Amino acid sequence: MSVASTLFNADKDHSNFVYVIAAIAALNGLLFGFDVGVISGALLYINQSFALSPFLEGVVTSSVLVGAMIGAATGGQLADRFGRRRLTLAGAAVFFIGSFGMAFSPTVEWLIAWRIIEGVAVGVASVVGPLVISETAPPDIRGSLGFLQQLMITIGILMAYLVNYAFAPEFLGVIGWRWMFAFGAIPAAVLGLGVYYIPESPRWLVEHGEIDTARSVLTRIRAKDEVDEEIERISEVSEIEEQGDLSDLLEPWVRPALVVGVGLAVIQQFSGINTIIYYAPTILNNIGFGDIASISGTIGVGVVNVAMTVVAIMLVDRVGRRPLLLVGTGGMTVMLAILGLGFFLPGLSGIVGYVTLGSMLLYVAFYAISLGPVFWLLISEIYPLRIRGTAEGVASVFNWGANFLVGLTFLSLMEQIGESWSFWILGAFCVLAFVFIYLKVPETMGRSLEEIEADLHESTTVSSDTDIDVSDREPEQYSE
């Protein structure tokens, strides 16, 4: 076995080009993560240029999510119509321009407008990255490769934290937050250049009648004896139904997958992760850390996020999606309870402050092995080919919409009811998340996308096709 196959738990050697495609497609996540992370540090210094109330801080933070909803809503359909590759290039271009637009904003209104434009690219990236990976990855490593998107998100967040730290003071006479935003043009340029090295998704090519091109792509990422069989499987699925649209998501046989995707989308945000990502410096300020120390503390959050995502990559195709989700949401619930208790106790200095910081780091660790990567992986797996991009876009819209509500209201919520009750409310959502996952979310480990779609058609059990003994387990079905 190759080093890459060993790292990604492959049952057999795969073409190195499979890993190249996945790595470049996952750079979409780098844009996503950088934009999410950079605002946390920038907020501390934007007030030097524009006087912001807590509500207006929420608007600046959340405006990108308005654009992300637009990008996600249109990105799936555009990906189905024009292809995954073209859309990736367009998203990179918008992000590149938007980074400079934010950096040179003369007023807060212009900053908000450019944040919305930048958000369109972020929304597109959240859809197209997982789509490319899931449609090119072999079934035995699809989960691990799918987690590369989340790994890149976490690396993007960590990169943003480091950039925030580097540009916290003025640099060359320019207030730091402008440099922070401008730096985002670099990962956008890297993604734009990387797109030229990857082909279009073979499944999209078959869906649009370009069989010979699809065969050429597959010969670079599959063993020769597997190419014709995969072309035939994809063609059979493609011939069953014509290209779908939004109305097809409400068909009875698709609806259970829609419920899972939308449910996980909302759960991922209402579990509170972006209250930590966006407002970690603000929270650390409240604990008693200074501005620079608060930004330094977020680097620890970023390192934990990256490290535990790597752990998740090594686990997802061994233990499955459901176990990671259940363990993660359970741990997040406990950590949010401790985090709220830390704020409830008088005087957040000394040992109590560090316990609070520790619970924040452990919360991020549990998220990084569960809801963070598994949500994006599952919504790229569970939908039918003819509406996969559209369906993933719908789930992403709900994800960004929930993100918008949390980002807009969290600071105001803390101001109204206090930090403790704010975090305990998020913990209650994590309890609901655990129940939803236990009852509704299927296991997809080891199944080809066509097998998952066939199971959905037949309303049969979706279970792992590996050596795991499932005789003593409850059937894991799509259920309404």
N, C-alpha and C positions, 0 to 999 in steps of 0.2 A: 504493500500500500504506500501511496505517496504521503508526504507530511501533511498536505492539505486534507486528504481523505481521513487520516488519523484524527486530526484536529476536529473535523466536522462529523465524526462518528459514521463515516461512510462504510457500507457493507462491502464495497468494492472500489477499485480505482475509478476515478472519473477524469475526463479531460480537464486540463488546467484552465481551458477557456471558460468552463462553467464558473469557476471561481472568479475569473476576471470580470465576466459579465455581472455577477452578483456584487462584486466590490464596487464597480463603477455605478451600477444602478443604486446601490446603497448610499452613494454620495448625495442623493436626494435628501436622505436623512440628515446629512451634515448641514445642509441649508436650514432645514427644519429646526434642528437642535440649536444652531448658532443663533437664530432669530429668537427662539424661546429664551435662551440664556442671557443674551446680551442686554436685554431690557432690565434685568435685575440690577446690574451695576450702574447702567446709564441713569436709572431713576434717581439715584442718589445725587447726581450732578446736573440733571436737566433743570432742576430748580434754580441753579445758578443763572440760567438763561430765561426761564419762564416760571413764574410763580404758580405752583400747582397745588390745588386742594386735594385731599385724599380721593375724592370722586374723580377729579380730572386726572390724577395719577392712574386711576383705574381705566379711564378712557384711553389714555396714551398706551397703556399696557395692552388693553383688549382690542384696540382698533385693528391691530394686525389680524385678529381672529375674525373680524367682519370680512376682510379680504380672503382669509383662509376658507371661510364658508363658501364664498363665491367660487374660489378656485377648486374646492372639492366638489361642489355641486355641478360645475361644468367640466371639470377635469376628467371624470369617469366617462362621460359621453364622448368627449373629444378624443380620449384615448381609444375608445371603441371605434370611432370613426376614422381618425387620422393616424393612429398608431402610437405606440408607447414611446418610440424613439424621438419622433418629431416633438411630442409634447414635452419630453424631458428637456430638450434643447430650448424650447420656448420659455419654460419655467426658469431655467438658468439665466436667460437673457433678462427676464423681468426682475429677477432677484438682483442681478448685477446693477441694473439701472436704479432700482429702488434703494440700494445701499447708499449710493451717492446722493439720491434725493433726500433721504433722511438726514444724512450728515450735513447737508447745506441748507436745511430748513430754516428760514428766517423767523418763523412764528410757530407757536404750538399748533395752530390750525394746519399749516403746511406739514408739520411733523406727523400729525394724525393722518392726513391725506396720503402721504408717502408710506406710512405704516400699513394702511389699507391696501395700497398697490403691492407692497412687499408681501402682504398676506396672501394675495392671489397666488403668487409663486409658491409660498409655503403650502397652501392647500393642494395645489397640483402635485407638488413633491410628495405629499403624504399619501396620495393615491397611486401615482405611477411607479414609485420605487418598489413597493411590495409586489405590485402587479408584474413587473418585469422579472423579478426574482422568482416568484411562484410559478410563472409560466415557462421558465427555462431550467429550473432546478430539477434534478432527479428526485423521485419520491423519498428515497432513503435519507437524503440530506436537505430536503426542502425546508424543514423546520429550522435547522441550524443556519442555512444560508438566508432564510427569511429573517432571522434575528440580526443579520448584519445591518439591516435598515435601522433597527433600534440601537445597535452598537454605534452606528454613525451618528444617530441622534444624540446619544450620551457623549460621544467625543465632541460633537458640535457644541453641546452645552458646556463641557469642560473647556474647550477652546475659547468660548465666549467669556467664561469666568477668568481665564488667564489674560485675555485681551482687556477685560475690564480692569484687572489689577495693574496691567502694564500702563494703561492710559488714564488711570484714576487722577493723577495730577495733570496740570496743563502741560502740553507738549508742543513745542514750537509756537507758543502763544495761542494755541487753540484749545478750548475747553474739552476735557477728555471724552465726553459722551459723543462728540462728533466723530472722533477717531474710532471709537468703538463701533459705531454704525458703518463707517466707511470700510472697515476691515472686512465686512461681510461680502464685499465684491470679490475677494480672493477665492473662497470656496465656490462661489458661483462660477468663476472663470475655470476653476479646476473641473467642475462638473461639465461645463460646456465643452471643454476640450476632450474629456473622457468619453462623451457620447459618440464621438467619431470612431471609437474603437469597439463599439458593441453593435450587434445586428438588431433588427426588429424581432419581436417575439414570434417564434414559429407558430404558436397557436393563433395569434392575430393574423399571420400570413395565410394560414389554412382557412380561417374564417372568411378571408377576403379573396379566396381563390388563387393565391400565389403559391401553389403547391411546390413547384420546382425550387423557388427561393426558400421555402420552409424546409425542404429536404436538404438544401445546401447548408442552412444554419444548423440543422440537427446533426449533420455529419461531423460538425466541429465540436459538438457537446455531448454526443452519445456514441456508444459502440456501434459499429456498422450493422450488426445483426439486429439492433433495436430500432433503427431509423424507420424502416417501412412499417413496422408494427405500431410505432407511435403515431406516424402519419395517418394510418388507418383508424386508430382509436379517436384521434382528434377529428378526423373527417366524419366518422359516424356520429359523434356528438354534434358536430356543426350542421350536418344534414338533417338532423331530427327537427330542428327549429330554425326559423329565420332570425336575423338580428333583432334583439329585443329592445324595449324601451321601458320607461318608468312604470307604465301600467302593468308590465309583466311581473313586477316585484310583488304585486298583490295576488298573483295566482296562488291557489291553495297549496300547491306543492313547493312553492318558493317561500311562502310566508314564514315557515318556521326558521329558515336561515336568516330571513330579514329581521325577525325578532331577536335572534342571537346577536347579529351584527350591530343593530341599533342599541340593544341593551348593553352590550359590552362597551360601545362607544360612549354612552352616557356614564356608565359605571366608572370607566377609566378616569374621567375628569372629576366626577363628584366624589371620588375617593380622596381627592385633595392634592394630587401630586404637584400641580402647577402653583398651588399656594406656596409650596416649598421652593420650586424652581424660580418663579417670578419674584417672590418676596423674601427669599432666604436672608439677604442682607438686612431688610427691614425687620424681620423677626429677630435676627442676631443683635441688631441695634436695641430692640426692646429688652433683650436679655441683659444687655449691658456692654456689648462690644462696641468699639469705635468704628468709624466708617471703613478705614483700611483693614482693620481686623475682621470686620463683617464680610468684606469682599474676600479676604483670605479664607475665611471659614467656608465660603461657598465653593472654593476649590476642593475642599474635603468632600463636600456633597457631590461634586462632579467626579472625583476619583472613585468614590464608592459606586456611583451610578455606572461608570464604565466597567469597573472590575466585576461587579455582580452580573452585568449583561454578558460578559465573557463566560462566567459560570453558567448562565442560562443557555448560552449557545451549546455548551458541552452536555447539557441535561435534556434539552427539549426533544431530541430524537431518541432518547433512552427511556425517560420516564413519562413523556407525553405532555400534552398541553393542559389537560384538566388538572392533574396533580400540582403543576406549577401554579396555576391560577388559584387553587384552593389554599395551598400553603402560603402563597404570597398575600392574599387578601386577609387571611387569618392573622398573619404577622403584622400587617399594616394596621389592623384594628387595635391590636395590643399597643403598638407604638404610638398611635394617635391618642389613646387613652392616657399613656404616660406623658406625652407631650402636653396635653391639656392640663394634667395634674401639676406638671412643672410650673406652668404659668399661674395655676391656682394658688400655689404656695407663696407665702409672702417673701419678697426679696429674692430676685433671680440671680443673685451673685453667688460666687463660690461654687460648692458642690452641686447645688440645685441647677444652676445655669449649665454646668457641664453635663449633668444627667439629661437635661432638656436637649442640649446639642446632640448627645449620644442617641437619644430616641429619634431625633430627626434623621440622623445618618442611617440608623437601622430601618426606619420607615422607607427611606430611599432604596436601601438594599432589598427589602421585600418587594417593593414595586418593580425594581429592575429585573427580578427573576420571574415576574408574573404579568401583571396587567400592562406594563410598559411594552414589552415585545410581543406577547402572545396575542393581544388584540389585533395588531397590524398583521400578524401572520394568519390568524384565523379568517379575517375578512378577505384575505387574498386566496383562501382555499375553499370556502364553503359555498360560493355562488356558482351558478351555471355559466358556462363559457360565453353564451350569447349576450349575457347582461352583466358579466363579471365587473367590467370597468364601471358601469352605471351603478351597480349595487354597492360596490366599494365606495364610490363617490357619495352615495346616500349615507352610508355608515359614517363616512368622514365628515359630512356636513353636520350630523348629529354630534359627533365628537367635538368639532370646532365650536358648535353652538353651545354645548355644555361648558367647554373651555372658556368661552366668552362670558357666560353668566358667572362662573367662578371668579375669573380674573377681574371682572368689573365690580363685583360686590364684596370680595373678601375683605379688603381693607376697611370698607364701610361697616361690614359685619363685625369685624374685630372692634371697631370704634364704638359700636352700639351695644354689643353683648359681651365683649371681652374675648381675649385669646382662648381661654379655657373652653368656654362653651362653643366657640367657633370650631376648634379642633375636635371636640366631642361630637358635634353634629356630623363632621366628616367621618368620624369613626362609626357612627350609626349607619351611614351610607355604605361603609365597608362591610358591615354585617349583612345588609341587604344584598350586597354584591356577592358575598359568599353563598347565600341561599340561591340566588339566581343562577350562579355558575353550577352549583350542585344539581339543580333541577333541569337546566336548559341546555348547557353547552356540551356539544358532542366531542368525542376524541377523533382526531384526524391523522394521528401519527401513522406513518408507513403506508398510507393510501395514496394512489394516484389521484389527480384532480378529476379524471373521468370516472373513477370508482366512487369518489365522494358524490359527484353529480348523479350517478346512477342510484346510489343509496337514497339521495334526496328525492329523486323521481319516485322511487318505490316506497318511500317512508319507512325504510328499514333501518336497522341499527348501523351506526357509523362507529366502527371500532378498529383498533389497531390490528394490522395484518402482520404482526411480528411474533416473536417467541414468547411474549408476555401471556401468562395464563389468565384468561378472562372468565374461566368457568365459574368463579365465585363472585363475579362482579355483576352489579345491576346493569341491564342494557342501557347504553348511552344513546338516546334517540333525539332526533329533532322533534320537539313537541311544542304545540301552541299553547 
